[in-house]
């Protein structure tokens, strides 16, 4: 009777007859869960033959309406759900073509949990009974885990579809239908090395890995960010050496802003006492991915403060530690076990040959990991604290945010500083500007504080035209606070910008772009000469007799107009050379609103590079340039001229944008001067990488 009752409930939920349900079978692969988020979950099913699929889901507590989505017959069905409620359990069911998943459940991620657990495991192939036992242990005891990180080797041969069913999906159907997976690729998936060009027919991908899984990025390697955690999935079957795309991507991720803990996961363990750690007579690892992991990845991990590295490949459990990085081989998901200490591993802490999985509890103060075998016994426990490299990195990131939110202004005879705190904790700031008393202020999270500083610029500085450069004084800033258990304690040297460099841009008729500059006679010029403060490679510059440039700006409905008159007796051009290696002009324009300046400059603003002369050193004329810009260059005795019109729609990134009085455009220009094979670079305002950092640009103010 109890079984019959359950069948009736299912029939009511699904809308199909009891007899039809009894005859239904499961999909070959799935349902399984991928790409979890606070408001999202991806549900996938895959079948050997095309079948229909209807997904029905609703909140497990019965609140909210039941939702249905139907897909026509196909082998692969992806249901990417969004708009879900964070930290909420949902029930779901897939049916179609006589197939039925039964009612299953998933849990969306909480948005900012104070503590949570995720799991890691790998090498589940070949022995489905063992993998079933491990997966059921997890299913029954880890229902609150948010996701699983897989370290590879899911079937024995990833080119055989039946093995994906028999060795991976079917034994763990309950688990994979409840807890989402972030997988890394193992060698048994039989994927090709990543290439950047389409493969030839002979190189066609035979693995089913990419047709089954829906993953971020190029699906070989990708990044996931979550509360306190940055997860980097790496493909150790593809090249790991410098110069290859994966290494450069990883290097970029490690240099970028990251969360409190960084975890890297890939298949081939660089530190292992299993048989895959054996070495050649010369001491190098026998397997090239292990060798490349040791030579190229481990130095990156140590340099940039990776906290935990998760691997598989050897079918054992082993924990190692080297130079502040913890390495764990978790390859005991179901494959035939290997012997520990088959190879030397002098960094070994704990090792055991047993089927297992790893549970990792994350809090603000630490990550605590527990290795649990198939019988539920704990075989190892360890703590990964917040490391010094992480504290330093987070202090650096916080400091950059705070320093970027300090604004200086001048009102009459007094200078004023406005301090904004974009961080999620209060900050105490001590500001010492040369020639003024130290100011101490506490700025609450998300708050703003303003203080006056008793400093007056020198008369010499005030007498200089504003376009000659910003007025600034040396400044020391001390920052103190605590971000969720990590102390902020940084003292920085910087410049207090009392007046920014600016230039009033007057209206003008739209000029004819011919290089003659006839329309510019009534517009004042900014001068780049020996008096300019910013010269890169100044030793190659012989003064005004060597090179002087005059820069003018005007505006009209057509956009921003720029002219350059460069006086240079020795104008040289080298066809094919970098713009930095010829006589020429580079301009940099940042048209974003001030409120958008916390975002990446490269992501929002074009770097505009223009050699003044054509490659043949003779051509002249008007040319369409990058993103609709128009320009004309002209050679003349004693130098050259250049005119540019920049549509305002390109500056603002808005096709409807039009210039208006009061608009501000951040701008910089650089003149490159080549003499006798040596180049000097003359910027109007900024130092360092002007095309990368607009903070030192001047302001072009559109006036009446």
N, C-alpha and C positions, 0 to 999 in steps of 0.2 A: 504493500500500500504506500509506503513512504516513497519508493522509487516512482510509482505512478504519479503521486502528487507532484514530485519534482518535475516530471515530464510535462505535466499540465501547466505548471508555472512557466516553463520555458516556452511552451506553445503559445500561451497568452502574450508573452513578451515579444515573440518573433512574428506572430501572425501566420504560422504554418501548422499543418496538422501534425498530431502526435505520431501517426504512422510514417509521415514523411520525415520527421525528425529522427526517428529510430533508424531510418535507412541512410541518413546523412553521414558523410565521412569528413575528415579534416582536410584542410588545404595541405599541400605538400610541404611548403615552407611558411610557417607563420600561423597566426599573426605574431609579428614581433615588433618591438618598439625602438624607435631611433629619435635623435635630435630633440630631447626633452627640454622644456622651458617652463617658466612660471605660468605662461598662458598658452603653451603650445605642446603638441605631441604628434609625432608621425607614426602611423600604424601601417604596416606593410604585410601583404601576403603575396606569395609567388607560387605558381603551379606549373607542372610540366606541360599541360595543355591549356589553351585559352578557356577561361571560365568567367562567369559573371560574379560580381561581388557587391553586396549591399552592407554598409556599415551603419549600425544603430548605436548611439551612445547617449548617456545622460549622467548627471551627478548621482553618485552612489547613495546620497542621503535623500534622494527623491525630489529634491528641489530643482526647479528649472525644467524646461520641457525636453522631451525625448527628440533627438535629431537623427535624421536618416540621410545617407548619401549613397547613391547607386552608381556603379561603373559597369559599362558594357563588357562583354567577354574579352578577356586579355589574359596573358600569362602573369603580368606584374601589375599589382594594384598598390598605389600610394595614396593614403588618406592623410593629408597634412592638416591637422586640426589647429585652429588658432582661436583667440578670443575666449580661452578657457579661464577658469578661476584659479589663481595660484593656491598651492598647498591644499589641493582638493582631490579627493578620490572620485573616479568616474568608472562606471561599468560600460562595457561595449561588447558587441557581438557582430561577427561577419558571417554572411550566408549568401548562397547562390550556386546554381547549377548542381544542386544536390549536396553541396558542401556546407559545413556548419562548424564554426570555431567553438561553439558553446559560449556561455557568458563569461567574460573576463574582466579584469580590473586594472587600471593604472592610476598613478598618483602624480599630479603636476608638481613641479618644483616650487618650494617656497621662495619668496622674492629675496629676503635678506635674513636667512636663519642664523641664529647665534651659534648653533651646532647642527651638524648633519653627518651622515655616513654615506660613503660610496664604496664599491667593491672593485677588486681587480682579480683577474684570473687569465689563464692561457693554456694552450696546448690541450684541447679537449678531444682531439681527434682519435680515431681508430678503435677505441673501446667504448661503445655507446652505453653499456651497462654501468661502467664506472662514471662516465659523464652524467648519466641520469641520476646516479646516487649523489654526486656532488651538487648538481643543480637542484635536486629536491631538498637537500640539506639547506641550501640558500633560500629556496622558495618558502620553506616552512619556518625559517628562523630569521630571515632578513627582509621582512616585508616593508620595513621603513627605509631601506636603502634607496637612495635617489637614482643611482645609475651604476652601470658596470663598465669598467675599462677592460677591454680585451687585448691581450698581448700577442694574439695571432695563433695560427694553426687550428682552424675550426674543423675542416675535414682533412683526411689524409691526402686527397687529391682534389684541389679546387676546380679542376676542369671537368670533374665527374659530377653531374647534377645529383645523381642518386646518393652520392656520399654526403652532400650537403643535407639531404633529407635524413638519411639513416644515422649519420654520425654527429650532426650538430643540432638541427632544428627539432627533429622528433623526440630525442631523449630529453630535451630541455624545453619542451613546448610550454609548460606551465610557467617556468621562470622567464623565458624570453617574451612571453605575452604579458608579463606584469612589470618587469624592470627594464628600462631602456638601456641600450648598449652603445658605447663609443669604441669601435673596434680599430685596432692596428692590424697591419697586414703581416702574416707569417709567410715563411717560405713554402709551406704546403698549400697555400692558396693558389700557387702556380701563376701569379701575376707577372707580367713583364716589368722590366725596369721602366720607370717613368721617362717618357720622351716628350719633347715639346713640339714635335711635328707629327702629322697623321701617320700611323703605321702603314706599311705596305701590306697587301693581302697575306704575304707570307709571315708577317709579324702580328697578325690579328690576335687580339686578346682572347685566349681560350678559357681563362678563369671565369667562373660565374660570380666572383666577388663583387664586381662593380655593377652587375645587373641586379644583384640582390640588395645591396646596401645603398642607401641614399645619404650621402655625407657632405660636409661643407668643403669648400675649396676645390682642389683637384681630386679629392677623395683619397689620394695617396698620403698626404700630410695635411694637417689642419689644426686649428687652435680653438679651444673652448674656454670662455671665461665665466666664472661663477663666484659666488660669495667667498672671499678669501683665497680663491684658487684660480690659477691659470694652468690649463691642461694643454700640453703640446703632444700631438700624435705624430709620430715619425714613421717613415717607410724605410726600414733598414735593408730592404731588398733592392732599393735604388741607391745610387751613388750618394755618399755622405761627405765627400771631400770638398774642400774649398774650390770655388769656381763653378760648382754644379748648383743647379737651381735650388735643390733642397737645403743645402748648407747655407746658401745666402738667405733663403727664407727663414731658417732657424736663427741665424745670426741676427737678422732684423727683429725677430720676435723677442729675442733675449735682450736686445738693446732698447726695446720699446717699453712703455709703461706696462707693468704687470701687477697682478694682485699679490696678496701676502705670501702665498706659497706657489712655487712653480713645480709641477709634476710633468715629467717627460715619459712617454710610453712608446716602446717599439719592441720588435721581436728578438733580435739577436743580442744577447747579453754581453756587454764588454767585460764584466767581471763575473766569473763563474768557475766553479770547480767541477762542473759536469763535463762530459766528453767533448762538447763543442768548444770547450776552453783549451783544448790541447794545442800544443805549439810545434812549429817547425824546428829543425835542429838549430836554426839561427835565433830562436827565441820568439819569432813573430807568430801570431795566431795562424792556424791552418786555414780558417775561413775568412774570406775578405771582408764580410760585414762586421765580424768581430774585430778584425784588425782596424778597419776604418772607425769603428766606434771608439776604440781605445785611442787612436791617434788624433781623431778630429772632433769627436763629440765630447769626450770627457774633459778636454781642456776648456771647451766652451761652457760646459756645466759648472766647472770650478770657477771660471772667470766671472760668470754672470750670476752665480748663486742659485743654481737649480737645487731644490731641496730633496726631491725624491725621484728616482728613475725606476720604472717598472718594465721588466723584460720577461721573455719566455724562452723558447727554443730548447733549453735543457729541461727535462721533465723531472724537476726537483723543486724544493723550496730552499732558497739561500739568500741570506742578507749579508751585504758587504758595506763598508764605509771607507771613503777616501776623500781627504781634503774637504770635509764638510758636506759631502754629497752622500746620501744613502742610496744604495742600489739593491733592488730586490728581484730575484728570479722567481716568478710565480708561474711555473710551467706544469703544474700538477692537476690540471682540470679533468683529465681522463685519458691522456695518452700513456703508453707503456712507460713505466718509471725507469729512470737512469740512476746509476750509482753516483753518489757524491764523492768528492775528492778524487775524481778521475783525472783531474788536472790541477796544477798548483794555483791557488788563489790566496795570496798573502793578505788580502784585505777582508777575508771572510770573518764574519761574526757568528753566524748560526747557519747550519745546513742540515737538511733532512730530506730523504727520498720518500715522499708520501704524496698522496692526492690531497688537494687542499684548495682554499681560496683565501684572499686577503681582504679584510675589512678595515677601512680607514676612516677614523672619526676626526672631523675637522672642527676646530674652534679658533677663536681669535688668538689664543695663546700658544696652540700647538696642534700638530697632527699626531694622533696616536693610532698605530696600526696593530692589528691582531691577525695572525695567521692561524686558520682553523682547518683541521683535517676533515675527511669525509665522515668520521665518527662524531664530529662535534668537539673534539679535544683541541685545546689551544697548544700550538707548537712553538709560537714565538709571539712576543709583544715588544714593541719599541716605540719611542717617542721621537718625533721630528720637531724640534722647537723652531720658533722664528729665528732664523739665522742672522748673523751680523751683516752679511751681504744684503739680505732682505731689508733689514732695518736701515742700512745706508741707502739702499735704492729707494725705499719709501720716503725717507727724509729728503732725498734729492727731488723726488717727484712733488712732494708737498711744498718744498721750498720754491720750486719753479712756479707752481700755481700761485703761491702767495706773492712772490716777487712780480709776477705778471699782472697781479691785481692791484699794485701800488701805482697811484697816479699823482703826479705833481702838477701844480698850477701856480700862477703868480697873480695876485690881486693887489694892485698898487705897489706899495713898498714891501709887501709881505708875501712870503712863499707859503703855500699850503700843501699838505699831503693828505690824500684820501686813501684809507686802508680798507680793502674789501677782503673778506674771508670766505672763499668758496669751499672750504673743507667742512667735514661733518663733525668737527670738534673745535672748542674755543682755542684761541692762540694769543699768547702774550708776545708783544713785539717791542723791541727796543731799537730806536732809530737815532743814529748819531751822524749828523751831516757836518762836514768840515766847517768850522767857524760858528757853529750854533750849539746850543745846549742839547743834551740827549733827551729824547722824548720816549716815555714808556706808555704803552696803551694796551688794553685788553680788547680783542675783537671777537665777539661771539660767533659761533658757527652761522654762516649765512649772513652775517651782519656787516655793517659799515661803520668806520670811525674816521673822523677828520681832526687833524691837529695842525696848528700853525707852527712854522719853524722860523726862528729869527735869523735869517740869513739873507744878505743882499748881494746880488751878483756884482762883480767889479764893473766900473764905468767903462772900462775897455771892452768887456764882453757885451754890455748893453749897447755900446755904440756900433758894434758890428751888425751888418744887415742880417736879418733873421735867416736868410737863405745861406748864410755862411756856416750855419751849423747850430746844433743845440747848445744851450748854456747848461752846464752841469758841474756838480761838485762831488768829490769823493764821499762815499757814504758807507757806514757799517750797519748792518741789520742783524740783530739777534732774534731768533724765532724759538719759542718754547711752547710746548703743549703735549698732549698725549692722545693718539689716535687708536682707540680700542686696544689699549695695552701696549702699544709701541710708542716710546717717547720721541717727540720731535725736539731736537736740540741742535740747532745749526746757527753758525755765525758766518755771514757772507759779506764780501766786499763788492760794492757796486757803485753806480753813479746816480746821484739825485738829479733828475732832469728838471731844471727850473723853468726852462723854456724850450719847447721843441723847435726844430728847424722847420720853417714854413716859407711858402712863396705864394703871393697873391696872383691868381691867374685871371687875367682880364678877358672880357669878351672880344671877339674879333670876327671878321668875315671869314668864311671857310676858305683857307688858302689853296691856291693851285699848287699841287705837288710837283715841283719842277727843280727843286734844289737851288733856286735863285734867291729865295728868302726876301723877295720884294715886299711882301705884305707884313713883315715883322719889324719894320723900322721904328714903329711907335711903342714897341713892347720892350720893357727892360729885360736885361739878361742876367742870369746867374753865371758866375765865372769859375771855371776849374783851372787853377793855376798854382803857382808855387805857394801861395798863401792858403790854399785849401788844406784842411787838416787831415784828409784821408788819402794817402798815397800808398799803394801796395807795391813792394819792390822799389822803394824810393831810391835805392842806390843806382837804379838804371835810368833815373830821371835827371836831366841836366838843367832844369829850371824853365822859365818862361820862353827862353830862346829855343828850347827843345820842343815844347808843345803847350798850347793854351786852348781851352775850349769854352765856347759861349752857349749856354743852354737857355732856351726860351719856351714858355708855355702859354697857350691861349685856349679859349673854348668857344664853341658855337653849338648850334643844334646838331651838327654832324658828329660832335664828340670832343675829345681832348686833342689838341694839336701841339706837337712838340717840334722844335727846330734845334739843330746842332750845327755850329760853325766851328770847325777845328782848324787851328793854325798850326801847321806842321810841315816843315820844309822837306822832310824825308818820309813820305807816305809809302808804306810797303805793304804788300799783300802776298800771302803764300797759299796758292790754290790747294784746297783739301785740308788746310790746317784748322785747328780748333779756333773758335772766335777769340779765345784768350791769346792766341799766338799770332794775331795779325793786327794791323791798325783797324779799329772799328769801334762801334758803339753797342753797349748793352743797356737795355732799360728793364726796370722791374716795377710792376704795378700791382698794388694790393687794393682792390676796390671794395673789400668787405666792410660792412658796418662794424663799429667798435664792439658791439655785443657778440660778434662772431669770431673774435680774435683768439679765443681759447682753443679753437680747432686747429688741425694741422694746416700749416701754410701751403705745403705742396699739394694737399688735397683740394684746395679751393682756388688757388691763384696760379696763373701761368707764368713761367719764367720766359721772358721775351728776349731773345738774343739776336742781334742783327749786325753782321759785319757791314761796314760802311761801303765797301766796294764789292763789285761782282767778282767771281772767281777769275775771270780773264783780265782783271785789273784795268778794264777799259769801258765796259758797258755802263750805260746810264739809263735812266728812265723810271717810270712809275710801275710798281709791282704790287699785286695783292700779296699780303703777307699773312702770317699765322693768325687764324681765327678772324679773318676779315679786316685786319689792319691794312692800311695803305701807306706806302712810303716811297720816297725818291731820294737817290744819292747822286751827288755830282762832284767830280774831281775838278780842282782848279789850282792855279799856281799857288803854292804855299799852303796847301791843305785840301779840305773837302767840306761839303755841306750835306746835311741830311734833314729831310722833313718827314714827319710821321703823323697820321691821323688815326686815333684810336676810338672806334665807336664806343659810346658810353654803355651800350648794351653788353659789350664784351667786358668792360671794366666791372660792372655790377653783376654779371652773370644772369641778366634778366633782359629778355628780348624787348620788353616794353620800357626799359629804363631810359630816361632822358636827363641831360645835365640841367642843373638849376643853381641859382645863387645860393651859396651856403654849403654846397656839397664839398666834401673833403675826400681826396684820393691820396693814399700813401704811395710814395713814388721814390725811386732812386735811379741814378744813371751812372754808368761807368764808361770811361774812355780808355781804350787799350792803345798803347803807343809802342810800336816796334821800332827799335833802332839798333842796327848792327847786330841783329840776332838776339837782342835783349829786350824784354818787355816790361814796361811799368804800367800800373793800373790806377786810374784816377777816379775815385768815386766822389759824388757830391756829398754824401753824408755817412753812410753806414760803413762799419768795419766787418771783418770776418766774412762769412758766407752770405753775402747780401741777397742772393737769390733764395736762400733757405730761411732766413730769419728777417721778417719785415719790421722788427721792433726798432731798428735804427733808421728806418726810412724817414724822410721828411714828409711834410704835409703840403699838398697842393690845394689851396682854398679858392674855390670859384667865387669871384666877387663881381659887383656891378661893373 
